[in-house]
Amino acid sequence: MPARLLSVLGAATLIVICGLAALTGTGCRQRNAPQVSYTYHKAAATDQQLTYDEQTLRDTSGVSNVITHNSDKSGATIELYLDAGNQSPGRDKAAQLGYTVIKTN
């Protein structure tokens, strides 16, 4: 009977340790890849187009984040964050959507 109790306690302890590791982020987690960022501009973009463009870019391989700035009379501006080793798909997609690079951050 004591051996079975020790076995149950050992399993419970293991579950608690694994749970704590997951909560603190010390589990098997992929490290963030180095990023590069660019600021893009698109003339004459409506808010609806900006929303579409943002979602399209977020769904593109290599894009880790997109920050949009509301369109105004001069157009829309976005900050595009790309994985350093996989920039081409995001940069190509931004160009296809009509954006031009105005700044490398």
C-alpha positions in Angstrom: 0.0 0.0 0.0 2.7 2.6 0.8 4.4 1.9 -2.5 1.2 2.7 -4.4 0.7 5.9 -2.3 4.3 7.0 -3.2 3.6 6.3 -6.9 0.4 8.4 -6.8 2.2 11.2 -5.0 5.1 11.1 -7.5 2.7 11.4 -10.4 0.9 14.3 -8.8 4.2 16.1 -8.1 5.2 15.6 -11.7 2.0 17.1 -12.9 2.4 20.1 -10.7 6.0 20.7 -11.8 4.9 20.4 -15.5 2.1 22.9 -14.9 4.4 25.4 -13.2 6.9 25.1 -16.0 4.2 25.8 -18.6 2.9 28.8 -16.6 6.3 30.3 -16.2 7.3 29.8 -19.8 10.2 27.5 -19.0 8.7 24.6 -20.9 9.6 23.6 -24.4 8.9 26.9 -26.1 10.3 28.2 -29.4 12.5 31.3 -29.0 11.5 34.4 -30.9 13.3 34.8 -34.2 15.2 38.1 -34.8 13.0 40.7 -36.4 13.4 43.6 -38.8 10.8 46.3 -39.4 9.9 48.6 -42.2 7.5 51.5 -42.4 5.3 51.5 -45.5 3.0 54.1 -47.1 0.1 53.7 -49.4 -1.6 56.7 -51.0 -5.4 56.9 -51.1 -6.3 54.0 -48.8 -9.7 53.8 -47.1 -10.2 52.5 -43.6 -11.8 49.4 -45.1 -8.8 48.8 -47.4 -6.4 49.3 -44.5 -8.2 46.7 -42.5 -8.1 44.2 -45.4 -4.4 44.9 -46.0 -3.6 44.5 -42.3 -5.3 41.0 -42.2 -3.7 40.0 -45.5 -0.2 40.9 -44.2 -0.8 39.1 -40.9 -1.7 36.0 -42.8 1.6 36.1 -44.8 4.5 33.9 -44.0 7.3 35.6 -42.1 5.2 38.5 -40.8 5.2 38.7 -37.0 3.3 41.9 -36.5 1.5 44.7 -38.4 0.8 48.1 -36.9 -1.5 50.3 -38.9 -2.0 54.1 -38.7 -5.4 55.3 -39.7 -5.6 56.5 -43.3 -6.1 60.2 -43.8 -6.0 62.4 -46.9 -2.3 61.5 -47.5 -3.0 57.7 -47.3 -2.2 54.9 -44.9 1.0 54.0 -43.1 1.9 50.6 -41.7 4.8 49.3 -39.6 5.6 45.8 -40.8 7.6 43.5 -38.5 9.3 40.5 -40.3 11.3 37.5 -39.3 14.9 38.3 -40.2 15.3 35.0 -42.1 12.0 35.2 -43.9 11.4 38.7 -45.1 10.6 38.2 -48.8 7.0 37.0 -48.5 5.9 40.0 -46.4 7.8 42.6 -48.4 6.5 41.1 -51.6 2.9 41.1 -50.3 3.2 44.7 -49.1 4.3 45.7 -52.6 1.5 43.8 -54.2 -1.0 45.7 -52.0 0.4 49.0 -53.3 2.7 50.0 -50.4 6.2 51.5 -50.8 8.9 51.5 -48.2 9.5 54.9 -46.6 11.7 53.9 -43.7 13.8 50.9 -42.5 13.6 50.8 -38.8 
